[in-house]
Amino acid sequence: MNSLTTEQMLAAHKANVETLLGLTQKAFEGLEKLVELNMQLAKAAMVDAASSTHAVMSVKDAQELLALQQKMLQPTAEKATAYGRQAYEIASAAGAEVAKVAEAQMADLQKAMVSMMESAVQNAPAGSQSAVALVKSAMTAAQNAFEGVQKASNHAASVSQTHMQAMAQTASRAAQPPSGRSPGRGA
């Protein structure tokens, strides 16, 4: 059987370091986007708080206060929904990048294993066919299991995306004032 040479080991180590650095870069990019999103939210919250304070201070009676409160609730719910959606998209994009790298690494590993198996089969002593068949079967089972996990992971991500969109729509509808009722009055 072939053994790894020093050059092959160094090349594999270098490739792993490059992959790790690339993933770290992607993680920081996602973190930067999330920090930027949070800064935008903080700035908008400060502006909204100042505006709301001025509006509340100019209220003349309880009815006007209830109307103002209802008017303020809808944009707040919509902003919370938008924030959740944007944060989810950032996390989802970062996760997709990691998954893409993991899939590429797994494909490379599978190619290396197949190559190593072919080399082992060619150099196997006579009478070891059953052991070789067992190893091939194990490799096929492992590859099938990985593909199953990959499909399940992709399906889970798709379902999660669908649920996130449904939650955003529900939250947006819930923030709408009920039709036919004036703010502050019971049903």
Contacts in CASP RR format, 6 or more apart in sequence:
PFRMAT RR
TARGET T0000
AUTHOR 0000-0000-0000
METHOD contacts of the structure
MODEL  1
MNSLTTEQMLAAHKANVETLLGLTQKAFEGLEKLVELNMQLAKAAMVDAA
SSTHAVMSVKDAQELLALQQKMLQPTAEKATAYGRQAYEIASAAGAEVAK
VAEAQMADLQKAMVSMMESAVQNAPAGSQSAVALVKSAMTAAQNAFEGVQ
KASNHAASVSQTHMQAMAQTASRAAQPPSGRSPGRGA
1 116 0 8 1.000
1 119 0 8 1.000
1 120 0 8 1.000
1 123 0 8 1.000
2 116 0 8 1.000
2 119 0 8 1.000
4 12 0 8 1.000
19 101 0 8 1.000
19 105 0 8 1.000
22 101 0 8 1.000
23 97 0 8 1.000
23 98 0 8 1.000
23 101 0 8 1.000
26 94 0 8 1.000
26 97 0 8 1.000
26 98 0 8 1.000
27 94 0 8 1.000
29 94 0 8 1.000
30 90 0 8 1.000
30 93 0 8 1.000
30 94 0 8 1.000
33 90 0 8 1.000
34 87 0 8 1.000
34 90 0 8 1.000
34 91 0 8 1.000
37 83 0 8 1.000
37 86 0 8 1.000
37 87 0 8 1.000
37 90 0 8 1.000
41 79 0 8 1.000
41 83 0 8 1.000
44 79 0 8 1.000
48 75 0 8 1.000
48 76 0 8 1.000
52 72 0 8 1.000
55 68 0 8 1.000
55 72 0 8 1.000
56 65 0 8 1.000
56 68 0 8 1.000
59 65 0 8 1.000
59 68 0 8 1.000
63 184 0 8 1.000
66 183 0 8 1.000
66 184 0 8 1.000
67 182 0 8 1.000
67 183 0 8 1.000
67 184 0 8 1.000
69 183 0 8 1.000
69 184 0 8 1.000
70 177 0 8 1.000
70 183 0 8 1.000
70 184 0 8 1.000
71 183 0 8 1.000
73 175 0 8 1.000
74 175 0 8 1.000
74 176 0 8 1.000
74 177 0 8 1.000
76 175 0 8 1.000
77 171 0 8 1.000
77 172 0 8 1.000
77 174 0 8 1.000
77 175 0 8 1.000
78 171 0 8 1.000
78 172 0 8 1.000
78 175 0 8 1.000
80 171 0 8 1.000
81 167 0 8 1.000
81 168 0 8 1.000
81 171 0 8 1.000
81 172 0 8 1.000
81 175 0 8 1.000
82 168 0 8 1.000
84 168 0 8 1.000
85 164 0 8 1.000
85 168 0 8 1.000
88 164 0 8 1.000
92 157 0 8 1.000
92 160 0 8 1.000
92 161 0 8 1.000
96 157 0 8 1.000
99 153 0 8 1.000
103 150 0 8 1.000
106 146 0 8 1.000
110 143 0 8 1.000
113 139 0 8 1.000
114 139 0 8 1.000
117 135 0 8 1.000
117 136 0 8 1.000
117 139 0 8 1.000
120 132 0 8 1.000
120 135 0 8 1.000
121 132 0 8 1.000
124 131 0 8 1.000
124 132 0 8 1.000
177 183 0 8 1.000
178 187 0 8 1.000
181 187 0 8 1.000
END
